[in-house]
Amino acid sequence: MSKICQITGKKAMIGNNVSHSNHRTKRKFDVNLFTKKFYWPEQDVWVSLNISANGLRTINKMGLNAAIKKAAEKGFLNA
């Protein structure tokens, strides 16, 4: 699976490595992504999500049901 957060939609950014002589080479800034299982009491199931640290904070703030519903509306969740 690609490195995209299923809650926030964050994905890798492209940037430059800059050396001391100001020579620039392309690099990738990956997302702080990990797989975590959540219990979803409304559906009475366990769901496994690839989420970023920011996505985890979103779930803690809004609740799992609201976060999944919002992610599905925006098309981040491929379920």
N, C-alpha and C positions, 0 to 999 in steps of 0.2 A: 504494500500500500504506500502511496506517496506521503511525503512529510507535510501534511496539512492538518491543522487542528480542526476537529469535527464540531467544535462549539463556536470558536471565534473566526475560523477561516484563515488564520495566520499561516503563511508559508514562507519559504526561504527567500531572502533578499540577496541581490547581487551587489558587490562593492569592490573595492580595491585594497590590495596590500600595498602599503607605501613604505619603501625602504628609506634608509638614511639619505641616500642620494636622490630621493624623490622619484625613483623608478616605480611605476605602477603596474601591478599584475592583477588580473581578475581573481576574485575569491567569492565564496558563498557564505552568508550568515544563516546558519540553520536555526530552526525554531527549537525552543526548549520543550521537546515533545516526548511524551511517555504514554504507555498504555495503562489504563486504570479501569477496574471493574466497579460499577455502582449498582446498588439495589434500587430499583424503581418501584416504589410501593403501589403507585396507581395502576401499573400493569402486572404487578406481582412477578417480576422477572429481574434477572441480573443482566446488565448491559455492559459491554466492554467498549470503551471509547479511546481513540487516540486524541489526547488533549494536551494543550500547552499549559504551562504554569498559570498563565493569565486565564485560560479557560477553566481551570480548577477554581480560581478565585471567583469567577463568574458563577459557577455552580454553587459555591458556598454562599454567595450573596443572594442569588435569585431563587435557588432551589433547582433540583434536577429536572422536574417536569417543565417548568417555565423555560429553562435554558435549552432543553431539547426541542421544545415547541418553537422557540425563536430561531434556533439553528436550522430547523427543518423549513421554516418560512423563507429563510435567506438562501437555502440550497446547500448549506455546508455539510449536512448530514446525509450520507448516502445509505439509506436503509430501505 
